[in-house]
Amino acid sequence: MDESRLREIRARLEKMNELIASLDPAIRAAAFDSIAPFFLDDMNEASGKKEEKKQKPNGTKDVTIDRASFFGSFSNDKPHENVHLVTAWLYSQYGVYPIETQEIRDVAGDVGLTIPARPDATMRAAKKEGNSVYRKKGKGYQLTVHGEKYLKDTYSVKKGTTVRPAGEDK
């Protein structure tokens, strides 16, 4: 990468940091996910490295794993489907781990999704093609192999590799 490009990236990141630092600490992470594409996407276009969305065999495109565009690209009429959508987001970020219902409520509330009063009941009863999507593990529910396949097929997500922040591990 040439020096002028590095300076430009640094300037944009510093500008983005100033904006995010001025926000309430409770919404900074969500704000970063929302505004990063606006600050950085045109950088990819300028360098000719615009990421193209891969065409899947069934004609759908892979979704961008950016929180705002991810949730904005799906519209579920049924609240129980939103539980799976939130789970798909968490899976795309952190992979397979026991997801507690409070975490689903928190993410759904942050992005404005309606979910059932008992997401645990939804997860306990969820079956696709005769196979359970989740299994009880500790205080949460963890995706089964069939559940991973269901999320990958339905929401075009890949297994995440990001380590969950220390404050979220229970």
Rosetta blueprint (number, residue, H / E / L):
1 M L
2 D L
3 E H
4 S H
5 R H
6 L H
7 R H
8 E H
9 I H
10 R H
11 A H
12 R H
13 L H
14 E H
15 K H
16 M H
17 N H
18 E H
19 L H
20 I H
21 A H
22 S L
23 L L
24 D L
25 P H
26 A H
27 I H
28 R H
29 A H
30 A H
31 A H
32 F H
33 D H
34 S H
35 I H
36 A H
37 P H
38 F H
39 F H
40 L H
41 D H
42 D H
43 M H
44 N H
45 E H
46 A H
47 S L
48 G L
49 K L
50 K L
51 E L
52 E L
53 K L
54 K L
55 Q E
56 K L
57 P L
58 N L
59 G L
60 T L
61 K E
62 D L
63 V L
64 T L
65 I L
66 D L
67 R H
68 A H
69 S H
70 F H
71 F H
72 G H
73 S L
74 F L
75 S L
76 N L
77 D L
78 K L
79 P H
80 H H
81 E H
82 N H
83 V H
84 H H
85 L H
86 V H
87 T H
88 A H
89 W H
90 L H
91 Y H
92 S H
93 Q H
94 Y H
95 G L
96 V L
97 Y L
98 P L
99 I E
100 E L
101 T H
102 Q H
103 E H
104 I H
105 R H
106 D H
107 V H
108 A H
109 G H
110 D H
111 V H
112 G L
113 L L
114 T L
115 I L
116 P L
117 A L
118 R L
119 P H
120 D H
121 A H
122 T H
123 M H
124 R H
125 A H
126 A L
127 K E
128 K E
129 E L
130 G L
131 N E
132 S E
133 V L
134 Y E
135 R E
136 K E
137 K E
138 G L
139 K L
140 G E
141 Y E
142 Q E
143 L E
144 T L
145 V H
146 H H
147 G H
148 E H
149 K H
150 Y H
151 L H
152 K H
153 D H
154 T H
155 Y H
156 S L
157 V L
158 K L
159 K L
160 G L
161 T L
162 T L
163 V L
164 R L
165 P L
166 A H
167 G H
168 E H
169 D L
170 K L
